[in-house]
Amino acid sequence: MYVLVAVISKSEMAGPVVKRLKELGIKGATILDSMGSGRFVERENTRLLIGGLRHLDGGDITHNKTVFCIVESREQTLKAADEIERLLGGDMTVPGTGIVFSLPVDMVRGGELGRYMKERERNNQI
């Protein structure tokens, strides 16, 4: 199993990404608001210079969405990453697109995938 993480710079693309992950058979995902460190430092410096006027440019509005999900197989993880890249314009090396990466997972409890796996184990024991 793997955790697949996608930081999406254009927050409006989070919906299409999650929809496509579901179509690929991925059992669930979590979406978080996020901000890259470069943008964070820029905003903090602006806050120090402008202070109370910060709210005029949107204040603390985040600009990214981070989607993460647990994926059962390496093949499914690579397919999902390819589809995310395709949806985000086809080239993740373009600045301002985002980043996709995965990490191995050795245990899952709860969540949609955890319940699915528990049910599958139960059915195999019958």
Secondary structure, DSSP 8 states (H G I E B T S, - for coil): -EEEEEEESSGGGHHHHHHHHHHTT----EEEEE--HHHHHHHHHHHHHHGGGGGGGTTT---EEEEEEEES-HHHHHHHHHHHHHHTTS-TTSTTSEEEEEEE-S---SHHHHHHHHHHHHHHH-
